[in-house]
Amino acid sequence: MARSYLKRAEPRTPADRRALEDRVREILDDIAANRDDAVRRYARQFDKWQSATFRVADDTIRAVERALPETFKEDFAYAHAKVTGFAQAQRESIQEFETEIEPGITLGQKLIPVAKVGCYIPGGKYPLISAAIMSVATARVAGVGHIIGAAPPRDADGIYPQTLYALHKSGADEIYCIGGVQALAAMAYGCVGMTPRDLITGPGNAFVAEAKRQLFGTVGIDLLAGPTEILVIADETADPALVATDLLGQAEHGPDSPA
């Protein structure tokens, strides 16, 4: 069967990778040394964020909540219930125990939630609202003591409204309008009003992934998310709309998605 590509992502070269690593290291070193001043500078440069304030006010959250359509809120509630229900089942499947393997020698395991977590939600080209549920809401189910949510501004008004709503309803204690490498560095080092996190989570572009890799050790991370890949094997009985939906579900992650 002949193949034709509708879109084909170009592979990165080793030189691209080295340039990315060096640029991220430069930004992280700058923020570690100059803290809030550096974060504000990069927020202006990369996010076009001119405000001196990064934490989203409660009044702003309430205004967004009032403005969003009920259909979106219902869809969000459905997704939230499914994700948190599974997270709760996962948590209950892991049990604490103790066993005396020899007289006087007792071993076991305890479940101790992480104290302070920072959850990054990407939103540069495409807002990934579900990421708020999968990070903030699952941290809440796990019993994390304090959760920060961070997402880049959509425009001068701040975070994409649906993302802001999702962060709030998923259980974030504080929400910050900040994106990219500077967001992860701020959470790791404790800048612009944040307290340093024990763990940072969330997907993002190549810069975000590289920042997490370099920050590991200073702070814990969830994982290094790679490019999202998908292969659909279908015959003439497949529903074309469902096949397209499966592909689009991965292609939404960015213009260089292998899908």
Order of alpha helices (4+ residues) and beta strands (2+ residues): alpha-alpha-alpha-beta-beta-beta-alpha-beta-beta-beta-alpha-beta-alpha-beta-alpha-beta-alpha
